[in-house]
Amino acid sequence: MSEFKMAPKAEKKSFPTAEKFNMIEKVQYAEGSVVSKIIIRNEKGNITLFAFDKGEFLSEHTAPFDAIVQVLDGVGEIIIDGKLHELKVGESIIMPANIRHAVIAKEQLKMLLTMIK
């Protein structure tokens, strides 16, 4: 398993507006990797798509704001403050600010992460 590290804070980015798209199709799996694609990033927060190959993960960390994970494809484990939560397609969980959390793909996993500042 490899450890995924978030990219440094970047300039404002977003998908084109007023154009229909399918979130599941906007991020692709890559063998042995975690792929992320920023939908929106600005001073108010960010929305990011992730595709995890089976067994890949985001290591335990904290964030200064609440964030919601929505599973779009596959099965993942979200660990919050040491407690494991298994999420399947259509399920979501809020990761509270300043509490340690991690994400592990039990099988290939696509998720949407929304963090509002």
ZIFEN-V408356 format. One record per pair of residues at least 4 apart in sequence whose ideal C-beta (glycine too) atoms are under 6 Angstrom apart, sorted by the first residue. I is the first residue (numbers start at 0). GAP is how many residues later the second one is. D is the distance in whole Angstrom. If there is no record, write none. Layout:
{{I:GAP:D} {I:GAP:D}}
This chain:
{{0:54:5} {2:56:5} {3:30:4} {3:54:5} {11:30:5} {12:25:5} {12:28:5} {13:26:5} {14:24:5} {20:5:6} {22:26:6} {22:49:6} {23:48:5} {23:49:6} {23:86:6} {25:23:6} {26:8:6} {26:10:5} {26:22:4} {26:24:4} {28:22:5} {28:24:6} {28:79:5} {29:5:5} {30:22:6} {31:21:6} {32:20:6} {33:18:5} {33:22:5} {34:16:5} {35:12:5} {35:14:5} {36:12:5} {37:10:5} {38:8:4} {39:7:5} {40:5:4} {43:73:6} {44:70:5} {44:71:4} {44:72:5} {45:69:6} {46:67:5} {47:65:5} {48:63:6} {49:61:5} {50:59:5} {51:4:4} {51:53:4} {51:57:4} {53:51:6} {53:53:5} {53:54:5} {55:49:5} {56:47:4} {57:44:6} {57:45:4} {58:43:6} {59:40:5} {59:42:4} {61:36:5} {61:38:6} {62:4:6} {63:33:6} {64:32:5} {64:50:5} {64:52:5} {65:28:6} {65:30:6} {65:31:5} {66:28:5} {66:46:6} {66:48:4} {67:24:6} {67:26:5} {67:46:5} {68:9:6} {68:24:5} {68:42:5} {68:44:6} {69:22:5} {69:42:4} {70:16:5} {70:18:5} {70:20:5} {70:40:5} {71:38:4} {72:37:4} {73:33:5} {73:34:5} {73:35:4} {74:13:5} {74:31:4} {74:32:5} {75:11:5} {75:27:6} {75:29:5} {75:33:4} {76:7:6} {76:9:6} {76:27:4} {76:29:6} {77:7:5} {77:9:6} {77:15:5} {77:25:6} {78:5:5} {78:23:5} {79:15:6} {79:21:5} {80:18:5} {84:8:6} {86:4:4} {94:6:5} {104:4:4}}
